[in-house]
């Protein structure tokens, strides 16, 4: 998700990352659903 957002923001379309093809579109907006990402926790075993 972050790679495709970076590629779109830098206007780098590449067919190996299909969502990056939106870089050619003139009006692209990203909205991330933060509750859907969840929490980040670190565990040591």
Phi and psi restraints in degrees (range 20) as a CNS / XPLOR table:
assign (resid 1 and name C) (resid 2 and name N)
       (resid 2 and name CA) (resid 2 and name C) 1.0 -71.6 20.0 2
assign (resid 2 and name N) (resid 2 and name CA)
       (resid 2 and name C) (resid 3 and name N) 1.0 -34.5 20.0 2
assign (resid 2 and name C) (resid 3 and name N)
       (resid 3 and name CA) (resid 3 and name C) 1.0 -63.2 20.0 2
assign (resid 3 and name N) (resid 3 and name CA)
       (resid 3 and name C) (resid 4 and name N) 1.0 -46.7 20.0 2
assign (resid 3 and name C) (resid 4 and name N)
       (resid 4 and name CA) (resid 4 and name C) 1.0 -66.3 20.0 2
assign (resid 4 and name N) (resid 4 and name CA)
       (resid 4 and name C) (resid 5 and name N) 1.0 -36.7 20.0 2
assign (resid 4 and name C) (resid 5 and name N)
       (resid 5 and name CA) (resid 5 and name C) 1.0 -64.5 20.0 2
assign (resid 5 and name N) (resid 5 and name CA)
       (resid 5 and name C) (resid 6 and name N) 1.0 -40.2 20.0 2
assign (resid 5 and name C) (resid 6 and name N)
       (resid 6 and name CA) (resid 6 and name C) 1.0 -64.7 20.0 2
assign (resid 6 and name N) (resid 6 and name CA)
       (resid 6 and name C) (resid 7 and name N) 1.0 -44.7 20.0 2
assign (resid 6 and name C) (resid 7 and name N)
       (resid 7 and name CA) (resid 7 and name C) 1.0 -64.0 20.0 2
assign (resid 7 and name N) (resid 7 and name CA)
       (resid 7 and name C) (resid 8 and name N) 1.0 -37.1 20.0 2
assign (resid 7 and name C) (resid 8 and name N)
       (resid 8 and name CA) (resid 8 and name C) 1.0 -69.5 20.0 2
assign (resid 8 and name N) (resid 8 and name CA)
       (resid 8 and name C) (resid 9 and name N) 1.0 -40.8 20.0 2
assign (resid 8 and name C) (resid 9 and name N)
       (resid 9 and name CA) (resid 9 and name C) 1.0 -67.4 20.0 2
assign (resid 9 and name N) (resid 9 and name CA)
       (resid 9 and name C) (resid 10 and name N) 1.0 -30.5 20.0 2
assign (resid 9 and name C) (resid 10 and name N)
       (resid 10 and name CA) (resid 10 and name C) 1.0 -91.2 20.0 2
assign (resid 10 and name N) (resid 10 and name CA)
       (resid 10 and name C) (resid 11 and name N) 1.0 2.6 20.0 2
assign (resid 10 and name C) (resid 11 and name N)
       (resid 11 and name CA) (resid 11 and name C) 1.0 59.5 20.0 2
assign (resid 11 and name N) (resid 11 and name CA)
       (resid 11 and name C) (resid 12 and name N) 1.0 49.0 20.0 2
assign (resid 11 and name C) (resid 12 and name N)
       (resid 12 and name CA) (resid 12 and name C) 1.0 -116.0 20.0 2
assign (resid 12 and name N) (resid 12 and name CA)
       (resid 12 and name C) (resid 13 and name N) 1.0 89.5 20.0 2
assign (resid 12 and name C) (resid 13 and name N)
       (resid 13 and name CA) (resid 13 and name C) 1.0 -79.8 20.0 2
assign (resid 13 and name N) (resid 13 and name CA)
       (resid 13 and name C) (resid 14 and name N) 1.0 135.9 20.0 2
assign (resid 13 and name C) (resid 14 and name N)
       (resid 14 and name CA) (resid 14 and name C) 1.0 -147.0 20.0 2
assign (resid 14 and name N) (resid 14 and name CA)
       (resid 14 and name C) (resid 15 and name N) 1.0 129.9 20.0 2
assign (resid 14 and name C) (resid 15 and name N)
       (resid 15 and name CA) (resid 15 and name C) 1.0 -69.2 20.0 2
assign (resid 15 and name N) (resid 15 and name CA)
       (resid 15 and name C) (resid 16 and name N) 1.0 -15.5 20.0 2
assign (resid 15 and name C) (resid 16 and name N)
       (resid 16 and name CA) (resid 16 and name C) 1.0 -74.9 20.0 2
assign (resid 16 and name N) (resid 16 and name CA)
       (resid 16 and name C) (resid 17 and name N) 1.0 -18.0 20.0 2
assign (resid 16 and name C) (resid 17 and name N)
       (resid 17 and name CA) (resid 17 and name C) 1.0 -120.5 20.0 2
assign (resid 17 and name N) (resid 17 and name CA)
       (resid 17 and name C) (resid 18 and name N) 1.0 90.3 20.0 2
assign (resid 17 and name C) (resid 18 and name N)
       (resid 18 and name CA) (resid 18 and name C) 1.0 -55.2 20.0 2
assign (resid 18 and name N) (resid 18 and name CA)
       (resid 18 and name C) (resid 19 and name N) 1.0 -37.0 20.0 2
assign (resid 18 and name C) (resid 19 and name N)
       (resid 19 and name CA) (resid 19 and name C) 1.0 -67.5 20.0 2
assign (resid 19 and name N) (resid 19 and name CA)
       (resid 19 and name C) (resid 20 and name N) 1.0 -22.3 20.0 2
assign (resid 19 and name C) (resid 20 and name N)
       (resid 20 and name CA) (resid 20 and name C) 1.0 -69.9 20.0 2
assign (resid 20 and name N) (resid 20 and name CA)
       (resid 20 and name C) (resid 21 and name N) 1.0 -13.2 20.0 2
assign (resid 20 and name C) (resid 21 and name N)
       (resid 21 and name CA) (resid 21 and name C) 1.0 -66.7 20.0 2
assign (resid 21 and name N) (resid 21 and name CA)
       (resid 21 and name C) (resid 22 and name N) 1.0 -13.4 20.0 2
assign (resid 21 and name C) (resid 22 and name N)
       (resid 22 and name CA) (resid 22 and name C) 1.0 -68.9 20.0 2
assign (resid 22 and name N) (resid 22 and name CA)
       (resid 22 and name C) (resid 23 and name N) 1.0 -10.3 20.0 2
assign (resid 22 and name C) (resid 23 and name N)
       (resid 23 and name CA) (resid 23 and name C) 1.0 -62.0 20.0 2
assign (resid 23 and name N) (resid 23 and name CA)
       (resid 23 and name C) (resid 24 and name N) 1.0 -24.9 20.0 2
assign (resid 23 and name C) (resid 24 and name N)
       (resid 24 and name CA) (resid 24 and name C) 1.0 -79.0 20.0 2
assign (resid 24 and name N) (resid 24 and name CA)
       (resid 24 and name C) (resid 25 and name N) 1.0 -14.7 20.0 2
assign (resid 24 and name C) (resid 25 and name N)
       (resid 25 and name CA) (resid 25 and name C) 1.0 -79.1 20.0 2
assign (resid 25 and name N) (resid 25 and name CA)
       (resid 25 and name C) (resid 26 and name N) 1.0 136.3 20.0 2
assign (resid 25 and name C) (resid 26 and name N)
       (resid 26 and name CA) (resid 26 and name C) 1.0 -74.7 20.0 2
assign (resid 26 and name N) (resid 26 and name CA)
       (resid 26 and name C) (resid 27 and name N) 1.0 -17.8 20.0 2
assign (resid 26 and name C) (resid 27 and name N)
       (resid 27 and name CA) (resid 27 and name C) 1.0 -135.7 20.0 2
assign (resid 27 and name N) (resid 27 and name CA)
       (resid 27 and name C) (resid 28 and name N) 1.0 82.4 20.0 2
assign (resid 27 and name C) (resid 28 and name N)
       (resid 28 and name CA) (resid 28 and name C) 1.0 -115.6 20.0 2
assign (resid 28 and name N) (resid 28 and name CA)
       (resid 28 and name C) (resid 29 and name N) 1.0 131.2 20.0 2
assign (resid 28 and name C) (resid 29 and name N)
       (resid 29 and name CA) (resid 29 and name C) 1.0 -126.7 20.0 2
assign (resid 29 and name N) (resid 29 and name CA)
       (resid 29 and name C) (resid 30 and name N) 1.0 138.7 20.0 2
assign (resid 29 and name C) (resid 30 and name N)
       (resid 30 and name CA) (resid 30 and name C) 1.0 -109.2 20.0 2
assign (resid 30 and name N) (resid 30 and name CA)
       (resid 30 and name C) (resid 31 and name N) 1.0 136.8 20.0 2
assign (resid 30 and name C) (resid 31 and name N)
       (resid 31 and name CA) (resid 31 and name C) 1.0 -132.8 20.0 2
assign (resid 31 and name N) (resid 31 and name CA)
       (resid 31 and name C) (resid 32 and name N) 1.0 119.6 20.0 2
assign (resid 31 and name C) (resid 32 and name N)
       (resid 32 and name CA) (resid 32 and name C) 1.0 -98.9 20.0 2
assign (resid 32 and name N) (resid 32 and name CA)
       (resid 32 and name C) (resid 33 and name N) 1.0 130.9 20.0 2
assign (resid 32 and name C) (resid 33 and name N)
       (resid 33 and name CA) (resid 33 and name C) 1.0 -81.6 20.0 2
assign (resid 33 and name N) (resid 33 and name CA)
       (resid 33 and name C) (resid 34 and name N) 1.0 99.4 20.0 2
assign (resid 33 and name C) (resid 34 and name N)
       (resid 34 and name CA) (resid 34 and name C) 1.0 -65.2 20.0 2
assign (resid 34 and name N) (resid 34 and name CA)
       (resid 34 and name C) (resid 35 and name N) 1.0 -32.4 20.0 2
assign (resid 34 and name C) (resid 35 and name N)
       (resid 35 and name CA) (resid 35 and name C) 1.0 -68.8 20.0 2
assign (resid 35 and name N) (resid 35 and name CA)
       (resid 35 and name C) (resid 36 and name N) 1.0 -23.8 20.0 2
assign (resid 35 and name C) (resid 36 and name N)
       (resid 36 and name CA) (resid 36 and name C) 1.0 -79.1 20.0 2
assign (resid 36 and name N) (resid 36 and name CA)
       (resid 36 and name C) (resid 37 and name N) 1.0 -17.6 20.0 2
assign (resid 36 and name C) (resid 37 and name N)
       (resid 37 and name CA) (resid 37 and name C) 1.0 -75.2 20.0 2
assign (resid 37 and name N) (resid 37 and name CA)
       (resid 37 and name C) (resid 38 and name N) 1.0 -36.1 20.0 2
assign (resid 37 and name C) (resid 38 and name N)
       (resid 38 and name CA) (resid 38 and name C) 1.0 90.7 20.0 2
assign (resid 38 and name N) (resid 38 and name CA)
       (resid 38 and name C) (resid 39 and name N) 1.0 -166.6 20.0 2
assign (resid 38 and name C) (resid 39 and name N)
       (resid 39 and name CA) (resid 39 and name C) 1.0 -104.1 20.0 2
assign (resid 39 and name N) (resid 39 and name CA)
       (resid 39 and name C) (resid 40 and name N) 1.0 154.6 20.0 2
assign (resid 39 and name C) (resid 40 and name N)
       (resid 40 and name CA) (resid 40 and name C) 1.0 -109.9 20.0 2
assign (resid 40 and name N) (resid 40 and name CA)
       (resid 40 and name C) (resid 41 and name N) 1.0 125.6 20.0 2
assign (resid 40 and name C) (resid 41 and name N)
       (resid 41 and name CA) (resid 41 and name C) 1.0 -133.4 20.0 2
assign (resid 41 and name N) (resid 41 and name CA)
       (resid 41 and name C) (resid 42 and name N) 1.0 148.4 20.0 2
assign (resid 41 and name C) (resid 42 and name N)
       (resid 42 and name CA) (resid 42 and name C) 1.0 -113.1 20.0 2
assign (resid 42 and name N) (resid 42 and name CA)
       (resid 42 and name C) (resid 43 and name N) 1.0 130.7 20.0 2
assign (resid 42 and name C) (resid 43 and name N)
       (resid 43 and name CA) (resid 43 and name C) 1.0 -126.9 20.0 2
assign (resid 43 and name N) (resid 43 and name CA)
       (resid 43 and name C) (resid 44 and name N) 1.0 140.5 20.0 2
assign (resid 43 and name C) (resid 44 and name N)
       (resid 44 and name CA) (resid 44 and name C) 1.0 -112.8 20.0 2
assign (resid 44 and name N) (resid 44 and name CA)
       (resid 44 and name C) (resid 45 and name N) 1.0 132.9 20.0 2
